[in-house]
Amino acid sequence: MSISTVEQVPPPGRLPATMAAWVIRPDRQGEPAHAMQLEEIEVPEPGPFEVVVRVMAAGVNYNNVWASLGQPVSVFRMHPEVDHHIGGSDGSGIVWKVGEGVTKWRPGDAVVLHGNHASYEDVEVHGFDPMAAPSQKAWGYETSWGSFGQFCKVQAQQLLRKPAHLSWEEAGSYGVGLFTSYRMLIDRCGLQAGQKVLIWGAAGGLGVFATQLCRLTGAECVGVVSSAEKGELVMQLGAKGWIDRCEFPDLECRVGETPEEKQRRLVAAKAFAKRAKAILGEAPHIVFEHVGRATFPTSVFVCRPFGKIVICGATSGFDLDFDVRHLWMRQKEIVGSHFANAWQCGRANALIESGQIHPVLWRTLPFDEMGDAHQLMYEGRHQGKMAVLVGAQQPDDGRGISGNVGDPATTG
Ligand SMILES: NC(=O)c1ccc[n+]([C@@H]2O[C@H](COP(=O)([O-])OP(=O)(O)OC[C@H]3O[C@@H](n4cnc5c(N)ncnc54)[C@H](OP(=O)(O)O)[C@@H]3O)[C@@H](O)[C@H]2O)c1
């Protein structure tokens, strides 16, 4: 297969006819190593208020594990207008061509991409919250043309300045995890100094940013992880302590559990809550949830009276089963949250630019290992974030680059 290489890419302002991209097709959904295949595919043209970006690096997120599996719903039901799925909901790159009406960005601008997509025609976008717009979609998941191709197509409002001090892969790695955690904790929960937070999967893609946001806000958090190595990582990121969930083997809520298993789970939840309280000094004001079925009953139980359980995902299953008495008797709240709007993404990006929050990059992989990176994530064999080099030639390229870089030869 002939794949466009860096040398064949025309200068900013012009697009090649085709590009290499990692593609999922309706007839091969399954584990990522099988579902994601490298194909040569046409390069999209930007429409009005759209921008085509040459991708330098892309972040790996769980949503394209779901897209590969075709679960809980096939992505082809979300974007029936195309029969391919090019995933990738965050990334870094260079503006290559702008569509009609775009005035703020020009070819050559170094950018970071955020993944919220919504129509300018929806009134919610103008004065309420783009996340409430009927047209709202997660770019690179509910849409195609994400960052897993050499070029991607975004709305102009999805562009943010690339922080100068970061390499391409660092800049491409944090969008989904940071922006989602920011909305969950800062906007949806109003996180304050002195509050206590319990973070599930604290060494994962969301957790590494939730942990740093707690430190930055002056809140204290305990991170739940599954190894001592991950525990060390969350301590470095500013957690007050960590809990190895493997020490609580009866804690997981499983489908079809017997009354005896349920009883053992409650005993485990009490011991777990005691451990969290011993570390934090008090029960948590906020429980940071994205695991779903396996942990949700414990999250509701461990949360303090009038506290909040904020949830944005359900890796272990979305049919939740919990004792609602623990919720109402103690007047706790369940708060749903989903990605972030452009304003929130911009504020969170400023925390990266000022060096107050750092990307946590566990591994950088070459472009031809995109499917393997997702397979690692599917098997839970990763920590923090993984990034894949797309246009960037080697790790660490791009450091020092910001603003308009003009010719691609200057991008390393
Ligand atoms: N709505 C949104 O906008 C949005 C945005 C981002 C992510 N999400 C969703 O949120 C979820 C997490 O995303 P992520 O990027 O943080 O994924 P991730 O990097 O895989 O991290 C999740 C962590 O959760 C922990 N975990 C997994 N299964 C568990 C279980 N049964 N019990 C307790 N802990 C468990 C694991 O940590 P340990 O093994 O160390 O405990 C894992 O590292 C995914 O389902 C994703 O689709 C939603």
Ligand as a Chemical Component Dictionary entry (heavy atoms), coordinates in Angstrom:
data_LIG
# 
_chem_comp.id                   LIG 
_chem_comp.type                 NON-POLYMER 
_chem_comp.pdbx_formal_charge   0 
_chem_comp.three_letter_code    LIG 
# 
loop_
_chem_comp_atom.comp_id 
_chem_comp_atom.atom_id 
_chem_comp_atom.alt_atom_id 
_chem_comp_atom.type_symbol 
_chem_comp_atom.charge 
_chem_comp_atom.model_Cartn_x 
_chem_comp_atom.model_Cartn_y 
_chem_comp_atom.model_Cartn_z 
_chem_comp_atom.pdbx_ordinal 
LIG N1  N1  N 0  -17.643 10.883 29.248 1  
LIG C1  C1  C 0  -16.434 11.288 28.895 2  
LIG O1  O1  O 0  -16.288 12.375 28.355 3  
LIG C2  C2  C 0  -15.250 10.409 29.162 4  
LIG C3  C3  C 0  -13.961 10.936 28.979 5  
LIG C4  C4  C 0  -12.857 10.118 29.262 6  
LIG C5  C5  C 0  -13.052 8.785  29.675 7  
LIG N2  N2  N 1  -14.330 8.313  29.798 8  
LIG C6  C6  C 0  -14.545 6.912  30.211 9  
LIG O2  O2  O 0  -14.002 6.759  31.524 10 
LIG C7  C7  C 0  -13.439 5.458  31.657 11 
LIG C8  C8  C 0  -11.992 5.587  32.151 12 
LIG O3  O3  O 0  -11.214 6.266  31.190 13 
LIG P1  P1  P 0  -9.621  6.358  31.381 14 
LIG O4  O4  O 0  -9.071  7.069  30.209 15 
LIG O5  O5  O -1 -9.300  6.866  32.740 16 
LIG O6  O6  O 0  -9.253  4.793  31.272 17 
LIG P2  P2  P 0  -7.963  4.034  31.806 18 
LIG O7  O7  O 0  -6.723  4.771  31.449 19 
LIG O8  O8  O 0  -8.142  2.620  31.363 20 
LIG O9  O9  O 0  -8.078  4.101  33.408 21 
LIG C9  C9  C 0  -9.164  3.556  34.109 22 
LIG C10 C10 C 0  -8.675  2.883  35.375 23 
LIG O10 O10 O 0  -9.814  2.390  36.079 24 
LIG C11 C11 C 0  -9.399  1.327  36.893 25 
LIG N3  N3  N 0  -10.331 0.203  36.789 26 
LIG C12 C12 C 0  -10.644 -0.524 35.682 27 
LIG N4  N4  N 0  -11.496 -1.512 36.003 28 
LIG C13 C13 C 0  -11.720 -1.408 37.349 29 
LIG C14 C14 C 0  -12.486 -2.147 38.272 30 
LIG N5  N5  N 0  -13.208 -3.219 37.897 31 
LIG N6  N6  N 0  -12.488 -1.747 39.572 32 
LIG C15 C15 C 0  -11.769 -0.670 39.967 33 
LIG N7  N7  N 0  -10.993 0.054  39.126 34 
LIG C16 C16 C 0  -10.978 -0.315 37.838 35 
LIG C17 C17 C 0  -8.019  0.867  36.412 36 
LIG O11 O11 O 0  -7.056  1.274  37.373 37 
LIG P3  P3  P 0  -6.399  0.272  38.435 38 
LIG O12 O12 O 0  -6.327  -1.075 37.794 39 
LIG O13 O13 O 0  -5.059  0.866  38.723 40 
LIG O14 O14 O 0  -7.304  0.307  39.622 41 
LIG C18 C18 C 0  -7.801  1.690  35.140 42 
LIG O15 O15 O 0  -6.446  2.062  34.985 43 
LIG C19 C19 C 0  -13.582 4.768  30.311 44 
LIG O16 O16 O 0  -14.727 3.926  30.330 45 
LIG C20 C20 C 0  -13.795 5.915  29.333 46 
LIG O17 O17 O 0  -14.517 5.539  28.187 47 
LIG C21 C21 C 0  -15.424 9.091  29.565 48 
# 
loop_
_chem_comp_bond.comp_id 
_chem_comp_bond.atom_id_1 
_chem_comp_bond.atom_id_2 
_chem_comp_bond.value_order 
_chem_comp_bond.pdbx_ordinal 
LIG N1  C1  SING 1  
LIG C1  O1  DOUB 2  
LIG C1  C2  SING 3  
LIG C2  C3  SING 4  
LIG C2  C21 DOUB 5  
LIG C3  C4  DOUB 6  
LIG C4  C5  SING 7  
LIG C5  N2  DOUB 8  
LIG N2  C6  SING 9  
LIG N2  C21 SING 10 
LIG C6  O2  SING 11 
LIG C6  C20 SING 12 
LIG O2  C7  SING 13 
LIG C7  C8  SING 14 
LIG C7  C19 SING 15 
LIG C8  O3  SING 16 
LIG O3  P1  SING 17 
LIG P1  O4  DOUB 18 
LIG P1  O5  SING 19 
LIG P1  O6  SING 20 
LIG O6  P2  SING 21 
LIG P2  O7  DOUB 22 
LIG P2  O8  SING 23 
LIG P2  O9  SING 24 
LIG O9  C9  SING 25 
LIG C9  C10 SING 26 
LIG C10 O10 SING 27 
LIG C10 C18 SING 28 
LIG O10 C11 SING 29 
LIG C11 N3  SING 30 
LIG C11 C17 SING 31 
LIG N3  C12 SING 32 
LIG N3  C16 SING 33 
LIG C12 N4  DOUB 34 
LIG N4  C13 SING 35 
LIG C13 C14 SING 36 
LIG C13 C16 DOUB 37 
LIG C14 N5  SING 38 
LIG C14 N6  DOUB 39 
LIG N6  C15 SING 40 
LIG C15 N7  DOUB 41 
LIG N7  C16 SING 42 
LIG C17 O11 SING 43 
LIG C17 C18 SING 44 
LIG O11 P3  SING 45 
LIG P3  O12 DOUB 46 
LIG P3  O13 SING 47 
LIG P3  O14 SING 48 
LIG C18 O15 SING 49 
LIG C19 O16 SING 50 
LIG C19 C20 SING 51 
LIG C20 O17 SING 52 
# 
